[in-house]
Amino acid sequence: MKTKLLLIAIIFLSIFGCEKSQNYEAPKTKIQTVTDTIFGHVISDDYRWLEDDNSEMVKSWTKKQNRFTREML
């Protein structure tokens, strides 16, 4: 009896208790590959441009990411 009630409760909650899933998509991050050779090893970094936190591009990207995060929270 308890198992049947539990099963009914689970089915009810899964149908009526859950919000409709929404498609959340974070702002796109630009890929700008920078390649260095360090001690004979080639190192590529697609997101090196994000290291310059004083650039207007990074400030704009950060604002968009923060806005998206606040909306999700």
N, C-alpha and C positions, 0 to 999 in steps of 0.2 A: 504494500500500500504506500509506504513512504517513498519507495523508488518511483512509483507512478506519479505521485504528487511532485516529486523533484523533477521528473522528466517534463511534466506539464508546465511547471514553473520556468524551466529553462527554455522551453519552446515559446512560451508567452513572452518572456523577456527578450528573446532573440528577435521576435517579430515586432513587438510593440515598444520595447524599452530602449532600443538602440537608435541613435540619431542616424540619419542617412549619411553614408560616407561621402566625404567631399574630396575633390581632387586638389591637393595643395601642391603648388610648384614654386620652389624657391627661385629668386631672381637668378638669371644666368650669370656665370662667371666667365669672363673672356679668357681665352687661352692665348698666351703670347710666349712662345718657347724661347728660352735663353740657354745657350750651350756654352759651357766652359770646359777647358781641359786642365785638370788638376793632377799633377804628378803623373801625367801620361794617361789618366782616366778621363773619358768624356762624360760629363755630367750635364744632363738636360733638366730644366725646370720650367714647367708650363705656367707657373704662377709666381714667378720671381717679382713681377711687377707689383704684387700685393705687399712686398716688403717695404716699399716707400710710403709710409703712412702720412707723409706731408703732401703727396701729390693729390690733385683734384680728382683724378680717376679713382684712387683708393678711397678718398673721403666719400665720394658719391656711391661707390660700391658698398661701403660700410653702412651708410645711411639706409640703403635699400635692404640690406641684409637685416639690420636692426628692426626696421619697420615690419618686415616679414615675420621675424621672430616674435615681436610683440603681438602681432595679430594671431599667431599660433598659440601663444600662452594665454 
